Amino acid sequence: MLSSSSTAVKNLPLKKRLCFLLKLVCFVSSVLIFCEFLIYYVVIFQCRWPNVKGGTHMSEKETSASVLKAIILADTHLLGEIKGHWLDKLRREWQMERSFQTALWLLQPDIVFILGDVFDEGKWSSPQAWADDVRRFRKMFKHSVFTELVVVAGNHDIGFHYEMTTYKVNRFEKVFNFTSGKLITRKGINFVLVNSVAMEGDGCAVCRTSEAKLVALSHQLNCSQQKPNHSKKRCSDVEKLPASEPILLQHYPLYRKSDAECTGEDSAPPEEKNIPFKEKYDVLSQEASQKLLWWFQPRLILSGHTHSACEVLHAGKIPEISVPSFSWRNRNNPSFIMGSITPTDFSLQKCFLPFESRVFTIYCAAGALLVILVLAHVQLLTPPFYFAQRLISKHKAV
């Protein structure tokens, strides 16, 4: 059987064999280009910026001037030299780079927020490994001067509280220009960046500095909003900010018992939803959560860390959105949040990235088709057309 098939291949004219080989190369190349490049454009092209109240009645120029377009993502977990296999690292970083660059090109956001755990091994990486991780991050998440990138610290970037040191915090702050208690105001919208790892409440050096900055910023924001409990005398020397209720950006979510109430296709798996969260590890402590709510009375809280989506209401009125992981290593269906934000309102929309299972299915289907084509070409597999033709001829002969 094998000898007859090899003889059949040898008997094929050289030109025909070369033509078939060229077709196979084109087929394989087309599948690779689609699965590794074009699919990101096909999927992200379907995402649309959400409208805020009154936005539908504005002209495009007015909307561009008054509405801030923000992309929010979390937990990229760039693999390090200790736990990261080179192939896994290559695959995941390519996926995230293509997704991010495609989103920038198609959606053209004003600002991008990354809510911590940028790196997977920042908590223990050496200076050389840290420099390499930063170099790869800058390549993957490069952006134009028209888009601002803001990064918040996570526990994998500077360590859990017991691993966190001033050196690690300063190293992160130097690269990303991040400080806990930092305020970013864009188009009259106040964003407060919180180092949630430093909200332990035990009076550690980093914790004291972080909380002092947050308290001072809270006073400044409350004076700017002319809150009743802040008299004119107490606010006389305070530099005024836009009178817009702030949006908190942090890595750890505020306290909640579990993900039991979370819904949606990218929420935690059913077997994990009822597992109780550990304070100061999975979520902030109840005390730290109450402090942040009391200090800032935010209109929105955006957090990461859990790798799954969730939406909860604090005090019955303050929404918190937990943003799922941006890495396919953590999820089959990564996503990011698109936010249209004004000083008084906001609207959020989720944009899913290509499902890895679907990409794998395309590769499997293409591989099966490739095998069938090769077998048919070397006459080990009778093409369906000729098989039907033979049946018809036999029927006529009878």
C-alpha positions as CSV (number, residue, x, y, z in Angstrom):
1,M,0.0,0.0,0.0
2,L,2.8,2.5,1.0
3,S,4.9,1.5,-2.0
4,S,2.0,2.1,-4.4
5,S,1.3,5.6,-2.9
6,S,4.9,6.6,-3.1
7,T,5.0,5.4,-6.7
8,A,1.9,7.6,-7.4
9,V,3.6,10.6,-5.9
10,K,6.7,10.1,-8.0
11,N,4.6,9.7,-11.2
12,L,3.0,13.1,-10.6
13,P,4.5,15.8,-12.9
14,L,6.9,18.1,-11.1
15,K,4.9,21.2,-12.0
16,K,1.8,19.7,-10.5
17,R,3.6,18.8,-7.3
18,L,5.0,22.3,-7.0
19,C,1.6,23.8,-7.6
20,F,0.1,21.6,-4.9
21,L,2.9,22.5,-2.5
22,L,2.3,26.2,-3.1
23,K,-1.4,25.8,-2.4
24,L,-0.6,24.1,0.9
25,V,1.8,26.9,1.9
26,C,-0.8,29.5,1.0
27,F,-3.5,27.6,3.0
28,V,-1.3,27.3,6.1
29,S,-0.1,30.9,5.8
30,S,-3.7,32.1,5.6
31,V,-4.8,30.2,8.7
32,L,-1.8,31.5,10.6
33,I,-2.3,35.1,9.5
34,F,-6.0,35.0,10.4
35,C,-5.6,33.3,13.9
36,E,-2.5,35.3,14.9
37,F,-3.3,38.7,13.4
38,L,-6.6,39.3,11.6
39,I,-8.8,37.7,14.2
40,Y,-8.0,40.5,16.7
41,Y,-9.3,43.1,14.2
42,V,-12.4,41.1,13.4
43,V,-13.4,40.7,17.1
44,I,-12.4,44.2,18.5
45,F,-14.0,45.9,15.4
46,Q,-17.3,44.8,16.8
47,C,-16.8,46.8,20.1
48,R,-18.4,50.2,20.3
49,W,-17.9,53.1,22.8
50,P,-21.0,53.4,25.1
51,N,-23.1,56.5,25.1
52,V,-23.4,58.7,28.2
53,K,-26.6,60.6,29.0
54,G,-26.9,63.5,26.6
55,G,-24.2,62.1,24.4
56,T,-26.6,61.2,21.6
57,H,-27.7,64.8,21.3
58,M,-24.1,66.1,21.0
59,S,-22.2,66.6,17.8
60,E,-19.1,64.5,17.3
61,K,-16.9,67.5,18.0
62,E,-18.7,68.3,21.3
63,T,-18.6,64.6,22.3
64,S,-14.9,64.4,21.6
65,A,-14.3,67.5,23.7
66,S,-16.4,66.6,26.7
67,V,-16.3,62.8,27.0
68,L,-13.2,61.0,28.1
69,K,-12.7,57.6,26.3
70,A,-11.0,55.2,28.7
71,I,-9.9,51.6,28.4
72,I,-9.5,49.7,31.6
73,L,-7.7,46.4,31.9
74,A,-6.1,44.3,34.6
75,D,-3.8,41.5,35.6
76,T,-1.6,41.1,32.5
77,H,0.9,39.0,34.6
78,L,3.8,39.1,32.2
79,L,5.7,36.0,33.0
80,G,9.2,36.2,34.5
81,E,12.4,34.2,34.3
82,I,11.7,31.9,37.3
83,K,8.2,30.4,36.5
84,G,7.7,31.5,32.9
85,H,8.4,28.9,30.2
86,W,9.7,30.6,27.1
87,L,7.0,29.2,24.8
88,D,4.2,30.1,27.2
89,K,5.7,33.6,27.6
90,L,6.0,34.0,23.8
91,R,2.5,32.9,23.2
92,R,0.8,35.0,25.9
93,E,2.7,38.2,25.3
94,W,2.0,38.0,21.5
95,Q,-1.7,37.6,22.3
96,M,-1.8,40.6,24.6
97,E,0.4,42.8,22.4
98,R,-1.8,42.2,19.3
99,S,-5.0,42.8,21.4
100,F,-3.7,46.0,22.9
101,Q,-2.2,47.4,19.7
102,T,-5.4,46.5,17.7
103,A,-7.6,48.1,20.4
104,L,-5.5,51.3,20.3
105,W,-5.7,51.5,16.5
106,L,-9.4,50.8,16.2
107,L,-10.8,52.5,19.3
108,Q,-8.3,55.4,19.8
109,P,-8.9,55.9,23.5
110,D,-7.8,59.0,25.4
111,I,-6.4,57.1,28.3
112,V,-5.7,53.5,29.3
113,F,-5.7,52.3,32.9
114,I,-4.0,49.0,34.0
115,L,-5.2,47.9,37.4
116,G,-2.2,46.1,38.8
117,D,-0.3,42.8,38.5
118,V,1.4,44.0,35.4
119,F,4.2,41.5,36.1
120,D,3.9,38.0,37.5
121,E,7.2,38.0,39.4
122,G,7.8,41.6,40.3
123,K,7.5,40.7,44.0
124,W,10.8,38.7,43.9
125,S,12.5,39.6,40.6
126,S,16.2,40.7,40.6
127,P,17.2,44.1,39.2
128,Q,18.2,42.5,35.9
129,A,15.0,40.4,35.6
130,W,13.0,43.5,36.5
131,A,14.7,45.6,33.8
132,D,14.0,42.8,31.2
133,D,10.3,42.6,32.3
134,V,9.9,46.4,32.0
135,R,11.5,46.4,28.5
136,R,9.1,43.7,27.3
137,F,6.1,45.6,28.8
138,R,7.1,48.8,27.0
139,K,7.3,47.0,23.7
140,M,3.9,45.3,24.2
141,F,2.1,48.3,25.5
142,K,3.7,51.1,23.5
143,H,1.3,53.9,22.6
144,S,1.2,57.2,20.8
145,V,1.5,60.6,22.4
146,F,-2.3,61.0,22.0
147,T,-3.0,58.1,24.4
148,E,-2.0,58.2,28.1
149,L,-1.1,55.0,30.0
150,V,-1.7,54.9,33.7
151,V,-0.6,51.9,35.8
152,V,-1.6,51.0,39.4
153,A,0.5,48.7,41.6
154,G,-0.6,45.2,42.4
155,N,0.6,42.5,44.8
156,H,2.6,40.7,42.1
157,D,4.3,44.0,41.2
158,I,5.5,44.9,44.7
159,G,4.6,41.9,46.8
160,F,1.9,41.1,49.2
161,H,2.0,43.3,52.3
162,Y,4.4,41.0,54.1
163,E,6.7,41.0,51.0
164,M,6.3,44.7,50.2
165,T,9.4,46.9,50.8
166,T,10.2,50.5,50.1
167,Y,12.7,49.4,47.5
168,K,10.1,47.5,45.5
169,V,7.5,50.3,45.8
170,N,10.1,52.9,44.7
171,R,11.2,50.7,41.8
172,F,7.6,50.4,40.6
173,E,6.9,54.2,41.1
174,K,10.1,55.1,39.1
175,V,9.0,53.1,36.1
176,F,5.3,54.0,36.1
177,N,5.2,57.4,37.8
178,F,2.8,55.9,40.3
179,T,2.2,57.0,43.9
180,S,-0.6,55.9,46.1
181,G,-2.9,58.9,46.7
182,K,-2.1,60.3,43.3
183,L,-4.8,62.3,41.6
184,I,-5.2,62.4,37.9
185,T,-7.7,64.9,36.5
186,R,-8.6,64.7,32.8
187,K,-11.4,66.7,31.2
188,G,-12.7,67.7,34.6
189,I,-12.8,64.1,35.9
190,N,-11.0,63.1,39.0
191,F,-9.3,59.7,39.2
192,V,-7.7,58.6,42.5
193,L,-5.0,55.9,42.3
194,V,-4.8,53.7,45.4
195,N,-2.0,51.3,46.4
196,S,-4.4,48.8,47.9
197,V,-1.5,46.6,49.0
198,A,-0.6,49.4,51.5
199,M,-4.1,49.4,53.0
200,E,-3.2,46.9,55.6
201,G,-3.8,49.2,58.5
202,D,-0.9,48.0,60.6
203,G,1.0,51.3,60.6
204,C,3.9,50.0,58.4
205,A,6.1,52.8,56.9
206,V,4.7,52.4,53.4
207,C,1.1,52.1,54.8
208,R,1.5,55.3,56.9
209,T,2.8,57.3,53.9
210,S,0.1,56.0,51.6
211,E,-2.8,56.7,54.0
212,A,-1.5,60.2,54.8
213,K,-1.6,61.0,51.1
214,L,-5.1,59.6,50.7
215,V,-6.4,61.6,53.7
216,A,-4.9,64.8,52.3
217,L,-6.3,64.1,48.9
218,S,-9.7,63.3,50.4
219,H,-9.7,66.7,52.2
220,Q,-8.8,68.5,48.9
221,L,-11.6,66.8,47.0
222,N,-14.2,67.4,49.7
223,C,-13.3,71.1,49.8
224,S,-13.5,71.3,46.0
225,Q,-17.0,69.7,46.2
226,Q,-18.0,72.1,49.1
227,K,-19.1,69.2,51.3
228,P,-21.2,70.5,54.4
229,N,-18.7,69.0,56.9
230,H,-15.8,71.1,55.4
231,S,-16.1,74.7,56.4
232,K,-14.8,77.6,54.4
233,K,-12.1,78.2,57.0
234,R,-10.8,74.7,56.8
235,C,-10.7,74.9,53.0
236,S,-9.3,78.4,52.7
237,D,-5.7,77.3,51.9
238,V,-6.7,74.2,49.8
239,E,-6.1,74.2,46.0
240,K,-9.4,73.6,44.4
241,L,-10.0,70.7,42.0
242,P,-12.9,70.2,39.6
243,A,-16.1,69.6,41.6
244,S,-16.5,66.0,40.2
245,E,-17.0,63.0,42.4
246,P,-13.9,60.8,42.1
247,I,-13.4,57.4,40.5
248,L,-11.2,55.1,42.5
249,L,-8.7,52.9,40.7
250,Q,-7.0,50.1,42.7
251,H,-5.9,46.5,42.4
252,Y,-7.7,44.8,45.3
253,P,-11.5,44.9,45.4
254,L,-13.3,46.3,48.3
255,Y,-14.5,43.8,50.9
256,R,-17.1,41.3,49.8
257,K,-17.8,37.9,51.2
258,S,-17.3,36.0,47.9
259,D,-18.2,36.1,44.3
260,A,-21.5,34.3,44.9
261,E,-23.6,37.3,43.6
262,C,-21.4,37.8,40.5
263,T,-23.0,37.0,37.2
264,G,-22.0,37.0,33.5
265,E,-20.1,34.7,31.2
266,D,-16.8,36.0,32.5
267,S,-17.6,35.8,36.2
268,A,-15.9,33.2,38.4
269,P,-16.6,29.5,37.6
270,P,-19.6,28.0,39.6
271,E,-17.3,25.8,41.7
272,E,-15.4,28.9,42.9
273,K,-18.2,31.4,43.5
274,N,-19.1,30.3,47.0
275,I,-15.5,30.1,48.3
276,P,-15.2,32.8,51.0
277,F,-12.7,35.6,50.3
278,K,-9.9,36.2,52.8
279,E,-9.5,39.8,53.9
280,K,-6.2,41.5,53.1
281,Y,-5.5,38.7,50.6
282,D,-8.4,38.3,48.2
283,V,-10.1,41.6,49.0
284,L,-9.4,44.6,51.2
285,S,-10.4,44.4,54.9
286,Q,-13.8,45.7,56.0
287,E,-12.0,48.5,57.8
288,A,-9.9,49.6,54.9
289,S,-12.9,49.4,52.6
290,Q,-15.0,51.6,54.9
291,K,-12.1,54.1,55.1
292,L,-12.0,54.5,51.3
293,L,-15.7,54.9,51.0
294,W,-15.8,57.4,53.8
295,W,-12.8,59.4,52.6
296,F,-13.8,59.7,49.0
297,Q,-17.5,58.8,48.5
298,P,-16.6,57.8,45.0
299,R,-19.1,57.5,42.2
300,L,-17.3,54.4,40.7
301,I,-14.7,51.9,41.9
302,L,-12.6,49.9,39.4
303,S,-10.5,47.0,40.6
304,G,-8.8,43.8,39.4
305,H,-7.0,40.9,41.3
306,T,-9.7,38.2,41.1
307,H,-9.2,37.5,37.4
308,S,-13.0,37.3,37.0
309,A,-15.7,39.9,36.4
310,C,-18.0,41.1,39.1
311,E,-20.3,44.1,39.8
312,V,-21.4,44.9,43.3
313,L,-23.0,47.9,45.0
314,H,-21.5,49.3,48.2
315,A,-23.7,51.2,50.6
316,G,-26.5,50.5,48.1
317,K,-25.4,53.1,45.7
318,I,-21.6,53.0,44.9
319,P,-20.9,50.5,42.0
320,E,-17.6,48.6,41.9
321,I,-16.5,46.8,38.8
322,S,-14.0,44.0,39.1
323,V,-12.2,43.8,35.7
324,P,-11.2,40.3,34.6
325,S,-7.7,39.3,33.6
326,F,-6.4,40.5,30.2
327,S,-4.2,37.3,29.9
328,W,-5.3,34.1,28.2
329,R,-3.1,32.3,30.7
330,N,-5.8,33.1,33.3
331,R,-8.9,33.0,31.2
332,N,-10.3,31.5,28.0
333,N,-12.3,34.7,27.4
334,P,-10.2,37.8,28.4
335,S,-11.7,41.2,28.0
336,F,-11.3,44.9,28.9
337,I,-13.7,47.7,29.8
338,M,-14.5,50.6,27.6
339,G,-15.7,53.7,29.5
340,S,-17.2,56.9,28.2
341,I,-16.8,59.3,31.2
342,T,-17.9,62.9,31.9
343,P,-17.5,64.9,35.1
344,T,-21.1,63.9,36.1
345,D,-21.8,60.6,34.4
346,F,-20.2,57.5,33.0
347,S,-21.2,54.5,30.8
348,L,-19.2,51.2,30.6
349,Q,-19.1,48.5,28.0
350,K,-17.2,45.3,27.9
351,C,-15.1,44.3,24.9
352,F,-14.3,40.6,24.7
353,L,-11.1,39.4,23.0
354,P,-10.9,36.2,20.8
355,F,-11.8,33.1,22.8
356,E,-8.8,30.8,22.8
357,S,-10.9,27.7,22.5
358,R,-12.3,29.1,19.2
359,V,-8.8,29.8,17.9
360,F,-7.8,26.3,18.9
361,T,-10.9,24.9,17.1
362,I,-9.9,26.8,13.9
363,Y,-6.4,25.3,14.0
364,C,-7.8,21.8,14.5
365,A,-10.3,22.1,11.7
366,A,-7.6,23.5,9.4
367,G,-5.2,20.7,10.4
368,A,-7.9,18.1,9.6
369,L,-8.6,19.7,6.3
370,L,-4.9,19.8,5.5
371,V,-4.5,16.1,6.2
372,I,-7.5,15.3,4.0
373,L,-6.1,17.3,1.1
374,V,-2.7,15.7,1.3
375,L,-4.2,12.2,1.5
376,A,-6.4,12.9,-1.4
377,H,-3.5,14.3,-3.4
378,V,-1.4,11.2,-3.0
379,Q,-4.4,9.1,-3.8
380,L,-4.6,7.4,-0.4
381,L,-8.0,9.0,0.0
382,T,-10.6,8.9,-2.8
383,P,-12.1,12.4,-3.2
384,P,-15.9,12.4,-2.7
385,F,-16.6,13.5,-6.3
386,Y,-14.7,10.5,-7.8
387,F,-16.3,8.1,-5.3
388,A,-19.8,9.2,-6.3
389,Q,-18.8,9.0,-10.0
390,R,-17.7,5.4,-9.6
391,L,-20.9,4.5,-7.8
392,I,-22.9,6.0,-10.7
393,S,-20.9,4.2,-13.4
394,K,-21.3,0.8,-11.6
395,H,-25.0,1.3,-11.3
396,K,-25.3,2.0,-15.1
397,A,-23.2,-1.1,-15.8
398,V,-25.7,-3.2,-13.9
